[in-house]
Amino acid sequence: MPILLCRFGFHKWKNYGERVLVFWKEPGFLPGTKVKKKKYVLSKRKCLRCGVKEEKQFTENFNGQLEITGCERIEESER
């Protein structure tokens, strides 16, 4: 049953790896305003059920701050 959940995209992630500070903006309470947010995240994650590993992709914005742009699967041969 757990593998079936992973096939439908309901993974049980455990984060690990390098700690990175990322920044982003969200819409504020008033229309047209933005709220700056920041958070420490870990750079890799692994599914505890099926063993799939992913690494987060970071890009640097025009201020020189990092933001997350997506995740990429780590293949068995790259480990």
Biopython code that builds the backbone (N, CA, C, O; Angstrom):
import numpy as np
from Bio.PDB.StructureBuilder import StructureBuilder

atoms = [
    (1, "MET", "N", (0.807, -1.208, 0.000)),
    (1, "MET", "CA", (0.000, 0.000, 0.000)),
    (1, "MET", "C", (0.853, 1.277, 0.000)),
    (1, "MET", "O", (0.509, 2.228, -0.701)),
    (2, "PRO", "N", (1.962, 1.329, 0.769)),
    (2, "PRO", "CA", (2.757, 2.565, 0.761)),
    (2, "PRO", "C", (3.325, 2.923, -0.610)),
    (2, "PRO", "O", (3.374, 4.099, -0.969)),
    (3, "ILE", "N", (3.757, 1.919, -1.383)),
    (3, "ILE", "CA", (4.308, 2.187, -2.707)),
    (3, "ILE", "C", (3.213, 2.731, -3.626)),
    (3, "ILE", "O", (3.485, 3.569, -4.485)),
    (4, "LEU", "N", (1.980, 2.261, -3.449)),
    (4, "LEU", "CA", (0.861, 2.757, -4.240)),
    (4, "LEU", "C", (0.644, 4.252, -3.993)),
    (4, "LEU", "O", (0.342, 4.999, -4.924)),
    (5, "LEU", "N", (0.798, 4.684, -2.748)),
    (5, "LEU", "CA", (0.679, 6.112, -2.443)),
    (5, "LEU", "C", (1.763, 6.922, -3.158)),
    (5, "LEU", "O", (1.493, 8.015, -3.655)),
    (6, "CYS", "N", (2.973, 6.394, -3.209)),
    (6, "CYS", "CA", (4.067, 7.079, -3.899)),
    (6, "CYS", "C", (3.804, 7.174, -5.402)),
    (6, "CYS", "O", (4.169, 8.168, -6.029)),
    (7, "ARG", "N", (3.189, 6.175, -5.973)),
    (7, "ARG", "CA", (2.870, 6.208, -7.406)),
    (7, "ARG", "C", (1.871, 7.313, -7.725)),
    (7, "ARG", "O", (1.893, 7.877, -8.819)),
    (8, "PHE", "N", (1.004, 7.621, -6.781)),
    (8, "PHE", "CA", (0.043, 8.710, -6.964)),
    (8, "PHE", "C", (0.628, 10.071, -6.580)),
    (8, "PHE", "O", (-0.058, 11.086, -6.697)),
    (9, "GLY", "N", (1.886, 10.108, -6.124)),
    (9, "GLY", "CA", (2.554, 11.365, -5.815)),
    (9, "GLY", "C", (2.472, 11.789, -4.363)),
    (9, "GLY", "O", (2.816, 12.925, -4.036)),
    (10, "PHE", "N", (2.024, 10.903, -3.481)),
    (10, "PHE", "CA", (1.933, 11.220, -2.062)),
    (10, "PHE", "C", (3.129, 10.626, -1.329)),
    (10, "PHE", "O", (2.998, 9.638, -0.606)),
    (11, "HIS", "N", (4.294, 11.235, -1.520)),
    (11, "HIS", "CA", (5.519, 10.765, -0.888)),
    (11, "HIS", "C", (5.574, 11.236, 0.562)),
    (11, "HIS", "O", (4.917, 12.208, 0.937)),
    (12, "LYS", "N", (6.353, 10.546, 1.358)),
    (12, "LYS", "CA", (6.605, 10.931, 2.744)),
    (12, "LYS", "C", (8.067, 11.373, 2.807)),
    (12, "LYS", "O", (8.964, 10.539, 2.932)),
    (13, "TRP", "N", (8.310, 12.697, 2.720)),
    (13, "TRP", "CA", (9.652, 13.235, 2.544)),
    (13, "TRP", "C", (10.374, 13.422, 3.875)),
    (13, "TRP", "O", (9.769, 13.787, 4.883)),
    (14, "LYS", "N", (11.677, 13.164, 3.855)),
    (14, "LYS", "CA", (12.587, 13.494, 4.950)),
    (14, "LYS", "C", (13.664, 14.378, 4.344)),
    (14, "LYS", "O", (14.365, 13.966, 3.420)),
    (15, "ASN", "N", (13.796, 15.592, 4.863)),
    (15, "ASN", "CA", (14.770, 16.546, 4.340)),
    (15, "ASN", "C", (16.131, 16.326, 4.993)),
    (15, "ASN", "O", (16.219, 16.001, 6.177)),
    (16, "TYR", "N", (17.195, 16.507, 4.204)),
    (16, "TYR", "CA", (18.562, 16.407, 4.696)),
    (16, "TYR", "C", (19.450, 17.213, 3.767)),
    (16, "TYR", "O", (18.977, 17.748, 2.764)),
    (17, "GLY", "N", (20.723, 17.305, 4.087)),
    (17, "GLY", "CA", (21.670, 17.998, 3.212)),
    (17, "GLY", "C", (22.090, 19.341, 3.780)),
    (17, "GLY", "O", (21.993, 19.591, 4.982)),
    (18, "GLU", "N", (22.555, 20.193, 2.891)),
    (18, "GLU", "CA", (23.079, 21.502, 3.251)),
    (18, "GLU", "C", (21.944, 22.470, 3.600)),
    (18, "GLU", "O", (20.899, 22.463, 2.948)),
    (19, "ARG", "N", (22.147, 23.295, 4.618)),
    (19, "ARG", "CA", (21.151, 24.277, 5.026)),
    (19, "ARG", "C", (21.370, 25.570, 4.236)),
    (19, "ARG", "O", (22.479, 26.106, 4.220)),
    (20, "VAL", "N", (20.309, 26.076, 3.576)),
    (20, "VAL", "CA", (20.406, 27.232, 2.692)),
    (20, "VAL", "C", (19.321, 28.239, 3.072)),
    (20, "VAL", "O", (18.183, 27.849, 3.334)),
    (21, "LEU", "N", (19.657, 29.526, 3.104)),
    (21, "LEU", "CA", (18.692, 30.585, 3.372)),
    (21, "LEU", "C", (18.128, 31.070, 2.041)),
    (21, "LEU", "O", (18.875, 31.527, 1.177)),
    (22, "VAL", "N", (16.791, 30.969, 1.873)),
    (22, "VAL", "CA", (16.144, 31.400, 0.636)),
    (22, "VAL", "C", (15.189, 32.551, 0.927)),
    (22, "VAL", "O", (14.675, 32.683, 2.037)),
    (23, "PHE", "N", (14.959, 33.384, -0.091)),
    (23, "PHE", "CA", (14.094, 34.554, 0.002)),
    (23, "PHE", "C", (13.034, 34.477, -1.087)),
    (23, "PHE", "O", (13.287, 33.938, -2.164)),
    (24, "TRP", "N", (11.834, 35.020, -0.809)),
    (24, "TRP", "CA", (10.783, 35.128, -1.810)),
    (24, "TRP", "C", (9.811, 36.214, -1.382)),
    (24, "TRP", "O", (9.879, 36.717, -0.260)),
    (25, "LYS", "N", (8.911, 36.571, -2.282)),
    (25, "LYS", "CA", (7.903, 37.585, -2.001)),
    (25, "LYS", "C", (6.517, 36.980, -2.171)),
    (25, "LYS", "O", (6.287, 36.175, -3.074)),
    (26, "GLU", "N", (5.596, 37.373, -1.298)),
    (26, "GLU", "CA", (4.209, 36.941, -1.366)),
    (26, "GLU", "C", (3.317, 38.165, -1.394)),
    (26, "GLU", "O", (3.716, 39.233, -0.930)),
    (27, "PRO", "N", (2.108, 38.025, -1.933)),
    (27, "PRO", "CA", (1.177, 39.156, -1.912)),
    (27, "PRO", "C", (0.841, 39.558, -0.479)),
    (27, "PRO", "O", (0.650, 38.706, 0.388)),
    (28, "GLY", "N", (0.772, 40.873, -0.240)),
    (28, "GLY", "CA", (0.465, 41.381, 1.083)),
    (28, "GLY", "C", (-1.028, 41.475, 1.341)),
    (28, "GLY", "O", (-1.840, 41.031, 0.529)),
    (29, "PHE", "N", (-1.382, 42.057, 2.480)),
    (29, "PHE", "CA", (-2.780, 42.207, 2.865)),
    (29, "PHE", "C", (-3.499, 43.184, 1.942)),
    (29, "PHE", "O", (-4.648, 42.954, 1.562)),
    (30, "LEU", "N", (-2.829, 44.269, 1.583)),
    (30, "LEU", "CA", (-3.409, 45.252, 0.670)),
    (30, "LEU", "C", (-3.071, 44.889, -0.773)),
    (30, "LEU", "O", (-1.960, 44.433, -1.044)),
    (31, "PRO", "N", (-3.997, 45.080, -1.699)),
    (31, "PRO", "CA", (-3.717, 44.774, -3.108)),
    (31, "PRO", "C", (-2.534, 45.590, -3.634)),
    (31, "PRO", "O", (-2.424, 46.786, -3.362)),
    (32, "GLY", "N", (-1.670, 44.945, -4.376)),
    (32, "GLY", "CA", (-0.524, 45.624, -4.966)),
    (32, "GLY", "C", (0.693, 45.678, -4.063)),
    (32, "GLY", "O", (1.725, 46.211, -4.471)),
    (33, "THR", "N", (0.612, 45.149, -2.853)),
    (33, "THR", "CA", (1.759, 45.150, -1.951)),
    (33, "THR", "C", (2.384, 43.764, -1.905)),
    (33, "THR", "O", (1.717, 42.767, -2.181)),
    (34, "LYS", "N", (3.651, 43.701, -1.561)),
    (34, "LYS", "CA", (4.383, 42.445, -1.457)),
    (34, "LYS", "C", (5.016, 42.354, -0.070)),
    (34, "LYS", "O", (5.452, 43.359, 0.491)),
    (35, "VAL", "N", (5.060, 41.155, 0.466)),
    (35, "VAL", "CA", (5.693, 40.887, 1.746)),
    (35, "VAL", "C", (6.913, 40.020, 1.489)),
    (35, "VAL", "O", (6.812, 38.976, 0.845)),
    (36, "LYS", "N", (8.077, 40.451, 1.993)),
    (36, "LYS", "CA", (9.298, 39.666, 1.829)),
    (36, "LYS", "C", (9.336, 38.576, 2.895)),
    (36, "LYS", "O", (9.080, 38.833, 4.071)),
    (37, "LYS", "N", (9.658, 37.359, 2.467)),
    (37, "LYS", "CA", (9.755, 36.213, 3.368)),
    (37, "LYS", "C", (11.134, 35.589, 3.213)),
    (37, "LYS", "O", (11.748, 35.678, 2.150)),
    (38, "LYS", "N", (11.621, 34.954, 4.283)),
    (38, "LYS", "CA", (12.870, 34.207, 4.207)),
    (38, "LYS", "C", (12.772, 33.002, 5.117)),
    (38, "LYS", "O", (12.050, 33.015, 6.114)),
    (39, "LYS", "N", (13.530, 31.929, 4.752)),
    (39, "LYS", "CA", (13.453, 30.691, 5.502)),
    (39, "LYS", "C", (14.697, 29.855, 5.223)),
    (39, "LYS", "O", (15.238, 29.877, 4.117)),
    (40, "TYR", "N", (15.141, 29.123, 6.231)),
    (40, "TYR", "CA", (16.208, 28.150, 6.032)),
    (40, "TYR", "C", (15.589, 26.840, 5.556)),
    (40, "TYR", "O", (14.637, 26.346, 6.159)),
    (41, "VAL", "N", (16.128, 26.274, 4.473)),
    (41, "VAL", "CA", (15.663, 24.989, 3.947)),
    (41, "VAL", "C", (16.866, 24.064, 3.780)),
    (41, "VAL", "O", (18.007, 24.517, 3.692)),
    (42, "LEU", "N", (16.591, 22.771, 3.738)),
    (42, "LEU", "CA", (17.634, 21.781, 3.480)),
    (42, "LEU", "C", (17.629, 21.438, 1.998)),
    (42, "LEU", "O", (16.569, 21.397, 1.373)),
    (43, "SER", "N", (18.804, 21.193, 1.433)),
    (43, "SER", "CA", (18.946, 21.114, -0.020)),
    (43, "SER", "C", (18.525, 19.785, -0.643)),
    (43, "SER", "O", (18.329, 19.736, -1.858)),
    (44, "LYS", "N", (18.376, 18.714, 0.120)),
    (44, "LYS", "CA", (18.003, 17.415, -0.448)),
    (44, "LYS", "C", (16.851, 16.827, 0.345)),
    (44, "LYS", "O", (16.604, 17.216, 1.487)),
    (45, "ARG", "N", (16.130, 15.860, -0.288)),
    (45, "ARG", "CA", (15.063, 15.148, 0.397)),
    (45, "ARG", "C", (14.961, 13.727, -0.140)),
    (45, "ARG", "O", (15.334, 13.445, -1.278)),
    (46, "LYS", "N", (14.442, 12.827, 0.719)),
    (46, "LYS", "CA", (14.324, 11.413, 0.370)),
    (46, "LYS", "C", (12.962, 10.912, 0.838)),
    (46, "LYS", "O", (12.513, 11.246, 1.935)),
    (47, "CYS", "N", (12.309, 10.111, 0.001)),
    (47, "CYS", "CA", (11.035, 9.497, 0.384)),
    (47, "CYS", "C", (11.326, 8.309, 1.293)),
    (47, "CYS", "O", (12.134, 7.441, 0.964)),
    (48, "LEU", "N", (10.657, 8.285, 2.440)),
    (48, "LEU", "CA", (10.881, 7.205, 3.391)),
    (48, "LEU", "C", (10.220, 5.904, 2.958)),
    (48, "LEU", "O", (10.589, 4.839, 3.454)),
    (49, "ARG", "N", (9.262, 5.961, 2.055)),
    (49, "ARG", "CA", (8.561, 4.755, 1.602)),
    (49, "ARG", "C", (9.260, 4.077, 0.430)),
    (49, "ARG", "O", (9.549, 2.881, 0.485)),
    (50, "CYS", "N", (9.535, 4.846, -0.642)),
    (50, "CYS", "CA", (10.057, 4.223, -1.873)),
    (50, "CYS", "C", (11.545, 4.499, -2.110)),
    (50, "CYS", "O", (12.140, 3.861, -2.978)),
    (51, "GLY", "N", (12.164, 5.420, -1.376)),
    (51, "GLY", "CA", (13.592, 5.656, -1.492)),
    (51, "GLY", "C", (14.008, 6.629, -2.583)),
    (51, "GLY", "O", (15.203, 6.762, -2.846)),
    (52, "VAL", "N", (13.070, 7.318, -3.231)),
    (52, "VAL", "CA", (13.404, 8.295, -4.271)),
    (52, "VAL", "C", (14.087, 9.496, -3.617)),
    (52, "VAL", "O", (13.640, 9.982, -2.577)),
    (53, "LYS", "N", (15.180, 9.973, -4.238)),
    (53, "LYS", "CA", (15.904, 11.134, -3.711)),
    (53, "LYS", "C", (15.801, 12.284, -4.690)),
    (53, "LYS", "O", (15.857, 12.082, -5.903)),
    (54, "GLU", "N", (15.649, 13.509, -4.158)),
    (54, "GLU", "CA", (15.585, 14.717, -4.976)),
    (54, "GLU", "C", (16.485, 15.787, -4.371)),
    (54, "GLU", "O", (16.710, 15.822, -3.161)),
    (55, "GLU", "N", (16.993, 16.654, -5.233)),
    (55, "GLU", "CA", (17.808, 17.783, -4.807)),
    (55, "GLU", "C", (17.148, 19.070, -5.283)),
    (55, "GLU", "O", (16.744, 19.167, -6.442)),
    (56, "LYS", "N", (17.037, 20.051, -4.405)),
    (56, "LYS", "CA", (16.411, 21.321, -4.762)),
    (56, "LYS", "C", (17.358, 22.144, -5.624)),
    (56, "LYS", "O", (18.566, 22.171, -5.388)),
    (57, "GLN", "N", (16.795, 22.819, -6.631)),
    (57, "GLN", "CA", (17.562, 23.675, -7.526)),
    (57, "GLN", "C", (17.395, 25.126, -7.069)),
    (57, "GLN", "O", (16.273, 25.583, -6.846)),
    (58, "PHE", "N", (18.494, 25.839, -6.932)),
    (58, "PHE", "CA", (18.482, 27.225, -6.487)),
    (58, "PHE", "C", (18.997, 28.127, -7.592)),
    (58, "PHE", "O", (19.884, 27.738, -8.352)),
    (59, "THR", "N", (18.443, 29.341, -7.686)),
    (59, "THR", "CA", (18.962, 30.364, -8.581)),
    (59, "THR", "C", (19.143, 31.642, -7.783)),
    (59, "THR", "O", (18.506, 31.854, -6.751)),
    (60, "GLU", "N", (20.019, 32.475, -8.284)),
    (60, "GLU", "CA", (20.295, 33.747, -7.632)),
    (60, "GLU", "C", (19.499, 34.833, -8.342)),
    (60, "GLU", "O", (19.586, 34.967, -9.563)),
    (61, "ASN", "N", (18.721, 35.614, -7.587)),
    (61, "ASN", "CA", (17.939, 36.683, -8.211)),
    (61, "ASN", "C", (18.800, 37.934, -8.367)),
    (61, "ASN", "O", (19.992, 37.911, -8.060)),
    (62, "PHE", "N", (18.204, 39.017, -8.839)),
    (62, "PHE", "CA", (18.983, 40.220, -9.148)),
    (62, "PHE", "C", (19.559, 40.886, -7.896)),
    (62, "PHE", "O", (20.484, 41.689, -8.014)),
    (63, "ASN", "N", (19.047, 40.583, -6.710)),
    (63, "ASN", "CA", (19.590, 41.116, -5.462)),
    (63, "ASN", "C", (20.744, 40.286, -4.923)),
    (63, "ASN", "O", (21.380, 40.681, -3.946)),
    (64, "GLY", "N", (21.023, 39.154, -5.535)),
    (64, "GLY", "CA", (22.069, 38.268, -5.064)),
    (64, "GLY", "C", (21.583, 37.271, -4.027)),
    (64, "GLY", "O", (22.395, 36.602, -3.389)),
    (65, "GLN", "N", (20.278, 37.162, -3.850)),
    (65, "GLN", "CA", (19.700, 36.235, -2.882)),
    (65, "GLN", "C", (19.238, 34.973, -3.603)),
    (65, "GLN", "O", (18.895, 35.011, -4.784)),
    (66, "LEU", "N", (19.233, 33.854, -2.878)),
    (66, "LEU", "CA", (18.840, 32.580, -3.478)),
    (66, "LEU", "C", (17.341, 32.371, -3.388)),
    (66, "LEU", "O", (16.698, 32.782, -2.422)),
    (67, "GLU", "N", (16.787, 31.719, -4.421)),
    (67, "GLU", "CA", (15.393, 31.305, -4.405)),
    (67, "GLU", "C", (15.305, 29.917, -5.018)),
    (67, "GLU", "O", (16.140, 29.545, -5.843)),
    (68, "ILE", "N", (14.289, 29.144, -4.616)),
    (68, "ILE", "CA", (14.115, 27.777, -5.101)),
    (68, "ILE", "C", (13.367, 27.812, -6.423)),
    (68, "ILE", "O", (12.339, 28.478, -6.550)),
    (69, "THR", "N", (13.894, 27.084, -7.415)),
    (69, "THR", "CA", (13.229, 27.039, -8.714)),
    (69, "THR", "C", (12.636, 25.670, -9.023)),
    (69, "THR", "O", (11.905, 25.533, -10.004)),
    (70, "GLY", "N", (12.928, 24.656, -8.219)),
    (70, "GLY", "CA", (12.357, 23.337, -8.460)),
    (70, "GLY", "C", (13.199, 22.246, -7.831)),
    (70, "GLY", "O", (14.133, 22.517, -7.077)),
    (71, "CYS", "N", (12.855, 21.004, -8.153)),
    (71, "CYS", "CA", (13.578, 19.836, -7.647)),
    (71, "CYS", "C", (13.985, 18.945, -8.809)),
    (71, "CYS", "O", (13.302, 18.883, -9.831)),
    (72, "GLU", "N", (15.108, 18.257, -8.638)),
    (72, "GLU", "CA", (15.612, 17.347, -9.662)),
    (72, "GLU", "C", (15.920, 16.008, -9.003)),
    (72, "GLU", "O", (16.538, 15.961, -7.939)),
    (73, "ARG", "N", (15.489, 14.923, -9.636)),
    (73, "ARG", "CA", (15.727, 13.583, -9.090)),
    (73, "ARG", "C", (17.208, 13.238, -9.149)),
    (73, "ARG", "O", (17.891, 13.543, -10.127)),
    (74, "ILE", "N", (17.688, 12.604, -8.100)),
    (74, "ILE", "CA", (19.071, 12.096, -8.051)),
    (74, "ILE", "C", (19.010, 10.631, -8.436)),
    (74, "ILE", "O", (18.372, 9.834, -7.749)),
    (75, "GLU", "N", (19.663, 10.271, -9.520)),
    (75, "GLU", "CA", (19.668, 8.887, -9.993)),
    (75, "GLU", "C", (20.646, 8.054, -9.170)),
    (75, "GLU", "O", (21.547, 8.597, -8.531)),
    (76, "GLU", "N", (20.471, 6.762, -9.188)),
    (76, "GLU", "CA", (21.293, 5.840, -8.417)),
    (76, "GLU", "C", (22.776, 5.940, -8.810)),
    (76, "GLU", "O", (23.648, 5.804, -7.951)),
    (77, "SER", "N", (23.067, 6.174, -10.093)),
    (77, "SER", "CA", (24.454, 6.235, -10.556)),
    (77, "SER", "C", (25.154, 7.521, -10.146)),
    (77, "SER", "O", (26.384, 7.556, -10.131)),
    (78, "GLU", "N", (24.412, 8.594, -9.808)),
    (78, "GLU", "CA", (25.009, 9.874, -9.457)),
    (78, "GLU", "C", (25.368, 9.965, -7.979)),
    (78, "GLU", "O", (26.088, 10.883, -7.587)),
    (79, "ARG", "N", (24.892, 9.048, -7.153)),
    (79, "ARG", "CA", (25.141, 9.095, -5.707)),
    (79, "ARG", "C", (26.542, 8.736, -5.463)),
    (79, "ARG", "O", (26.981, 8.708, -4.314)),
]
sb = StructureBuilder()
sb.init_structure("model")
sb.init_model(0)
sb.init_chain("A")
sb.init_seg("    ")
for serial, (resi, resn, name, xyz) in enumerate(atoms, 1):
    if name == "N":
        sb.init_residue(resn, " ", resi, " ")
    sb.init_atom(name, np.array(xyz, "f"), 0.0, 1.0, " ", f" {name:<3s}", serial, name[0])
structure = sb.get_structure()
